[in-house]
């Protein structure tokens, strides 16, 4: 039996291809969800699963667009003018 491969050549379901507009929308949703969770619960309880659930997207998209939680938090802080 052969394994199915997704668009990235990895085993699993084929990935859905997002348009540029959709990809930007997903990034913005992740950044906004990060801000909401940071305000509500603080940094210690911030997890990739919690951010993805708050944004209404899969955890994989967080890692695809930002590479991890640290870069997502950096993108959030860069998107806000704290001073």
Buried (B, 14 or more C-beta within 10 A) or exposed (E): EEEEEEEEEEEEEEBEEBEEEEBEEBBEBBBBBBBEBBEEEEEEEBEBEBBBBBBEBEBEBBBBBBEEBEEBBEBBEEEEEEE
